[in-house]
Amino acid sequence: MPPLTVSTDLDVKYRPKTISDVIGQPDAVKAIRSWGANIPRAVLFYGQTGGGKTTLARAITTELLGVKINDYM
């Protein structure tokens, strides 16, 4: 495993781990919570760079599906 850089350390430390931890996207969090057990097969996130698309996808994967993104790498 390569050594962690400063930016990687900050990503790991401060990235939200669950959907409840996501800040600044109340509409997206509300929509995701409304899915309940009916998780869609695919979700398309779009928006500007740095808008939190990947962060939200990671939180969904971890909380709703029970899979940590690091399990893939």
N, C-alpha and C positions, 0 to 999 in steps of 0.2 A: 504494500500500500504506500503511495507517495506521501511525503510529509505534508501536513496541513499548512496552508498559507493563512495569512491574517484574514483575508476575505472569506475563506472557507470556514475558519473558526467562528467568525461573526455570523455567517449564514446558519451554521449548526446551532449556535447559542440562541439566536433571536428569532429564528423562523417559527411561526406558529405550528404547534404539533396537532391541534385539533381545530375543528370548525369554530368552536366557541372562542378560540384564541385569535381568530382573524379580525382585524380592526380595519374600519374604513370601507367595508363592503356590506352594509346591512341588507341591501336588497338581495344580493347573491346568497348570503347566509340564510336569509328567510326562505328563499326558493329551495335551497338544498334541504333545509329542515322539513319543508312541506312534502318532500319525496317519501319520507317514512321508509317503509320496506320496499317501495316500488322504485328502486334505483334504475334510471334509464340505462340502456345499453351503451349509449354514447352521449357525450356532452361536449359542446363546442364553446370554448372560451375565446373571446376576441377583445381587443383593446390595445391601448398604447403600450409601448415598452415600459416595463417597471410598474405595471398596474396590479400585479399580484396574481396573474393567471396561474403560474406554476405553483405558487404557494397554496392557492386554493385547491388546485388539483391534488397536491400532496396531502393536504388536510383531509380531503374527501377520501382518498385512497386509504389513509391511515385509520380514520375514524369509522367510516361506513363499511369498508371492505375488510378491515383488519390486516392490511398488508402494509408494511413499512417500505418506503421507496428504496431503502438501502438493500432490501432483500433481492432486488433486481440487479444490483451492481456487484 
